[in-house]
């Protein structure tokens, strides 16, 4: 079991698109949980800050499942990282 867990961790850290995808899902999940379960109402800026995270999710999925070239995945990772700024 331990070896399988380490392999998954190594795969995720070798592919930064996976890390960006997980970060975007976590950020949106945290925002929606705090909004709907804890009744924390976001401001207008918070709504605008969610848009790049919504854009990153399909871009990362496209890069993971369609693009097979490591070079093109690097460019896509840089683009997604710029969206987060």
Rosetta blueprint (number, residue, H / E / L):
1 X L
2 X H
3 X H
4 X H
5 X H
6 X H
7 X H
8 X H
9 X H
10 X H
11 X H
12 X H
13 X H
14 X H
15 X L
16 X H
17 X H
18 X H
19 X H
20 X H
21 X H
22 X H
23 X H
24 X H
25 X H
26 X H
27 X H
28 X H
29 X H
30 X H
31 X H
32 X H
33 X H
34 X H
35 X H
36 X H
37 X L
38 X L
39 X L
40 X L
41 X L
42 X L
43 X L
44 X H
45 X H
46 X H
47 X H
48 X H
49 X H
50 X H
51 X H
52 X H
53 X H
54 X H
55 X H
56 X H
57 X H
58 X H
59 X H
60 X H
61 X H
62 X H
63 X H
64 X H
65 X H
66 X L
67 X L
68 X L
69 X L
70 X H
71 X H
72 X H
73 X H
74 X H
75 X H
76 X H
77 X H
78 X H
79 X H
80 X H
81 X H
82 X H
83 X H
84 X H
85 X L
